[in-house]
Amino acid sequence: MTDDPIRLKHRELEKIAMAALRVARILVECGARVRVVHQGATLVARGLGVEPVGLRTGYASQEITVRSGANTITRMMTIGPHGVNHRLDHAMRRLAVRVSHGGMTVDEVEAEIERLEKTTPRHPLWLVSLAVGMACAAFGRLLGIDWLAFGPVFVGGCLGQALRMYLHRRGINTYVLAAVIAFVAAGIAGASARLDGSTTVNLAMMASILLLVPGVPATNAQTDIMDGYPSMGSARAVSVLMVMGFATCGVWLAETLLGVQ
């Protein structure tokens, strides 16, 4: 039975399908559009010698059907938490292009995926936190906060981002995390701005939570719908609304405790 060529072919098809799905999963989790995800999976499958028959990408799972001659196989894979990681995103795109040129085995592709996941560099937490805090403060000035609130917004944004990354790595629910970060960042910015004598405390609290605005998912939601993937686009849009709703609750609670109108 182990020498049956039909069953051997199906095992090879399964390995290729899973490799293509793995690239697609990472692309989704890194914030890629559905069209890019499907292009990446297609390049990998064809580069490994099979033809994709069908691809489906949902918010929580995806599936692919590949064919080689008369043999076909369909496999599904779960998608993890959605985020934004442009470095890993582009690393996977480059890998898909390399595989499409041929010359790589399934095992080599899997090993390269594993290597990229482990070695693709990330910016250190302190640098990301400082950059986010500065961005919140700068946008706050555009919104009209006074200079007395600039420092409090910067501190609130920095600490909010640091706490966000800490809780995210521990698997805290995305929406609960948004409410907690909004409460902490807005509370710190509002209380500090009031102590500094700022006259724009309310705006300072709003500016300090701009780090929670899901810009990439919001853009992808519109793009996916326009590209002909309304299910994924709608799911991303609902997720955006949920994040903003929970963030609003966090700010409202902070304003209530500080007595800010």
C-alpha positions as CSV (number, residue, x, y, z in Angstrom):
1,M,0.0,0.0,0.0
2,T,2.8,2.4,0.7
3,D,4.0,2.0,-3.0
4,D,0.6,3.0,-4.4
5,P,1.4,5.9,-6.8
6,I,-2.1,7.4,-6.4
7,R,-1.8,7.6,-2.6
8,L,1.8,8.9,-2.9
9,K,0.6,11.6,-5.3
10,H,-2.1,12.6,-2.8
11,R,0.4,12.9,0.0
12,E,2.6,15.1,-2.2
13,L,-0.4,17.2,-3.1
14,E,-1.3,17.6,0.5
15,K,2.2,18.8,1.4
16,I,2.1,21.4,-1.4
17,A,-1.4,22.5,-0.5
18,M,-0.3,23.0,3.2
19,A,2.8,25.0,2.1
20,A,0.7,27.3,0.0
21,L,-1.8,27.7,2.8
22,R,0.9,28.5,5.3
23,V,2.3,31.3,3.1
24,A,-1.3,32.6,2.6
25,R,-2.0,32.4,6.4
26,I,1.1,34.5,7.3
27,L,0.2,37.1,4.6
28,V,-3.3,37.4,6.1
29,E,-2.0,37.7,9.7
30,C,0.5,40.4,8.5
31,G,-2.3,42.5,7.1
32,A,-2.2,41.7,3.3
33,R,-5.2,42.2,1.0
34,V,-7.0,39.1,-0.1
35,R,-5.9,39.6,-3.7
36,V,-2.2,39.6,-2.5
37,V,-2.9,36.5,-0.4
38,H,-4.3,34.6,-3.3
39,Q,-1.5,35.6,-5.6
40,G,1.1,34.4,-3.1
41,A,-0.6,31.0,-2.6
42,T,-1.0,30.6,-6.4
43,L,2.7,31.4,-7.0
44,V,3.8,28.8,-4.4
45,A,1.5,26.1,-5.7
46,R,2.5,26.6,-9.3
47,G,6.1,26.8,-8.5
48,L,5.9,23.4,-6.8
49,G,4.3,21.9,-9.8
50,V,0.5,21.9,-9.2
51,E,-2.4,24.0,-10.4
52,P,-4.6,25.8,-7.9
53,V,-8.3,25.0,-8.7
54,G,-9.9,27.2,-6.0
55,L,-8.9,29.5,-3.1
56,R,-11.1,30.9,-0.3
57,T,-9.9,33.2,2.4
58,G,-12.2,34.0,5.4
59,Y,-11.5,36.0,8.5
60,A,-10.8,32.9,10.7
61,S,-9.9,30.2,8.1
62,Q,-8.9,29.6,4.5
63,E,-8.9,26.7,2.1
64,I,-7.3,25.7,-1.1
65,T,-7.9,23.0,-3.8
66,V,-4.9,22.0,-5.9
67,R,-4.8,19.6,-8.9
68,S,-2.1,17.5,-10.6
69,G,-3.5,15.6,-13.6
70,A,-6.6,13.8,-12.5
71,N,-5.7,14.1,-8.8
72,T,-7.1,16.9,-6.6
73,I,-7.0,17.6,-2.9
74,T,-8.6,20.3,-0.7
75,R,-7.2,21.4,2.6
76,M,-8.1,24.1,5.2
77,M,-6.1,26.0,7.7
78,T,-7.0,28.2,10.6
79,I,-5.9,31.9,10.6
80,G,-4.5,33.4,13.8
81,P,-4.9,36.9,15.1
82,H,-4.8,39.6,12.5
83,G,-2.1,42.3,12.7
84,V,0.3,44.4,10.7
85,N,3.9,43.3,10.0
86,H,5.2,44.7,6.8
87,R,8.6,43.2,7.1
88,L,7.3,39.6,7.3
89,D,4.6,40.4,4.7
90,H,7.2,41.4,2.1
91,A,9.5,38.6,3.0
92,M,6.7,36.1,2.3
93,R,5.9,37.9,-1.0
94,R,9.6,37.6,-2.1
95,L,9.6,33.9,-1.1
96,A,6.4,33.3,-3.2
97,V,8.1,34.8,-6.2
98,R,11.3,32.7,-5.6
99,V,9.2,29.5,-5.4
100,S,7.4,30.4,-8.6
101,H,10.7,30.3,-10.5
102,G,11.0,26.6,-9.7
103,G,13.9,24.6,-8.3
104,M,12.6,24.4,-4.7
105,T,11.2,21.3,-3.0
106,V,8.2,21.4,-0.6
107,D,10.6,20.7,2.4
108,E,12.8,23.6,1.3
109,V,9.9,25.9,1.1
110,E,8.6,24.8,4.6
111,A,12.1,25.3,6.0
112,E,12.4,28.8,4.5
113,I,9.0,29.8,5.9
114,E,10.1,28.6,9.3
115,R,13.3,30.6,9.1
116,L,11.6,33.8,8.0
117,E,9.1,33.5,10.8
118,K,11.9,33.2,13.3
119,T,14.5,35.6,11.9
120,T,12.6,38.4,10.3
121,P,13.6,41.4,12.5
122,R,11.2,43.5,14.6
123,H,11.8,46.9,15.9
124,P,12.4,47.0,19.7
125,L,9.5,47.7,22.0
126,W,11.1,51.0,23.3
127,L,11.5,52.4,19.8
128,V,8.0,51.5,18.7
129,S,6.6,53.0,21.9
130,L,8.5,56.3,21.5
131,A,7.5,56.6,17.9
132,V,3.9,55.9,18.6
133,G,3.9,58.4,21.5
134,M,5.4,61.1,19.2
135,A,2.9,60.4,16.5
136,C,0.0,60.7,18.9
137,A,1.3,64.0,20.2
138,A,2.0,65.3,16.7
139,F,-1.5,64.4,15.5
140,G,-2.8,66.0,18.7
141,R,-1.3,69.3,17.7
142,L,-3.1,69.0,14.3
143,L,-6.3,68.4,16.2
144,G,-5.8,71.5,18.3
145,I,-4.3,70.5,21.6
146,D,-2.2,73.2,23.3
147,W,1.5,72.8,24.1
148,L,0.8,72.0,27.7
149,A,-1.0,68.9,26.6
150,F,1.7,67.8,24.1
151,G,3.9,66.1,26.8
152,P,1.0,64.3,28.5
153,V,-0.2,62.9,25.1
154,F,3.3,61.8,24.3
155,V,3.6,59.9,27.6
156,G,0.1,58.5,27.4
157,G,0.7,57.2,23.8
158,C,4.1,55.7,24.8
159,L,2.8,53.9,27.8
160,G,-0.3,52.8,25.9
161,Q,1.7,51.3,23.1
162,A,4.1,49.5,25.5
163,L,1.1,48.0,27.4
164,R,-0.6,47.1,24.1
165,M,2.4,45.1,22.9
166,Y,2.8,43.4,26.3
167,L,-0.8,42.3,26.5
168,H,-0.9,41.3,22.8
169,R,2.0,38.9,23.3
170,R,0.0,37.3,26.1
171,G,-3.0,36.6,23.9
172,I,-5.4,39.1,25.4
173,N,-8.6,39.5,23.4
174,T,-8.2,42.2,20.8
175,Y,-11.3,44.1,21.7
176,V,-10.8,43.9,25.4
177,L,-7.3,45.1,24.8
178,A,-8.5,48.1,22.9
179,A,-10.8,49.1,25.8
180,V,-8.0,48.7,28.4
181,I,-5.4,50.6,26.3
182,A,-7.9,53.4,25.6
183,F,-8.7,53.7,29.3
184,V,-5.0,53.7,30.4
185,A,-3.7,56.1,27.6
186,A,-6.6,58.5,27.9
187,G,-6.5,58.5,31.7
188,I,-2.8,59.2,31.8
189,A,-3.0,61.9,29.2
190,G,-6.1,63.5,30.7
191,A,-4.9,63.6,34.2
192,S,-1.4,64.8,33.3
193,A,-2.8,67.5,31.0
194,R,-5.1,68.8,33.7
195,L,-2.2,68.9,36.2
196,D,-0.2,70.9,33.7
197,G,-3.0,73.4,33.3
198,S,-4.0,72.6,29.8
199,T,-7.3,73.9,28.4
200,T,-7.6,71.1,25.9
201,V,-7.9,68.1,28.2
202,N,-10.6,66.4,26.2
203,L,-8.7,66.6,22.9
204,A,-5.6,65.4,24.7
205,M,-7.4,62.3,25.8
206,M,-8.7,61.6,22.3
207,A,-5.2,62.2,20.7
208,S,-3.6,59.7,23.1
209,I,-5.6,56.8,21.8
210,L,-5.0,57.4,18.1
211,L,-2.6,54.4,18.2
212,L,-5.7,52.2,18.3
213,V,-7.1,53.5,15.0
214,P,-7.0,50.4,12.8
215,G,-5.9,52.1,9.6
216,V,-4.6,49.1,7.7
217,P,-7.7,46.9,8.4
218,A,-10.0,49.7,7.5
219,T,-8.2,50.3,4.2
220,N,-8.1,46.6,3.4
221,A,-11.8,46.2,4.2
222,Q,-12.7,48.7,1.4
223,T,-10.1,47.3,-1.0
224,D,-11.3,43.7,-0.5
225,I,-14.9,44.6,-1.2
226,M,-13.9,46.6,-4.3
227,D,-11.7,43.6,-5.4
228,G,-14.7,41.3,-5.3
229,Y,-14.2,39.7,-1.8
230,P,-17.2,41.1,0.1
231,S,-17.2,38.5,2.8
232,M,-13.6,39.2,4.0
233,G,-14.0,42.9,3.4
234,S,-17.2,43.0,5.5
235,A,-15.6,40.9,8.3
236,R,-12.6,43.3,8.4
237,A,-15.0,46.3,8.5
238,V,-17.0,44.7,11.4
239,S,-13.7,44.1,13.3
240,V,-12.7,47.8,12.8
241,L,-16.0,48.9,14.2
242,M,-15.7,46.6,17.2
243,V,-12.2,48.0,18.0
244,M,-13.4,51.6,17.7
245,G,-16.5,50.8,19.8
246,F,-14.4,49.2,22.6
247,A,-11.9,52.1,22.4
248,T,-14.7,54.6,22.8
249,C,-15.9,52.7,25.9
250,G,-12.4,53.0,27.4
251,V,-12.2,56.7,26.8
252,W,-15.7,57.3,28.1
253,L,-14.8,55.5,31.4
254,A,-11.6,57.5,31.7
255,E,-13.5,60.8,31.1
256,T,-16.1,59.8,33.7
257,L,-13.5,59.1,36.4
258,L,-11.8,62.4,35.6
259,G,-15.0,64.3,35.4
260,V,-14.2,65.5,31.8
261,Q,-17.2,66.7,29.8
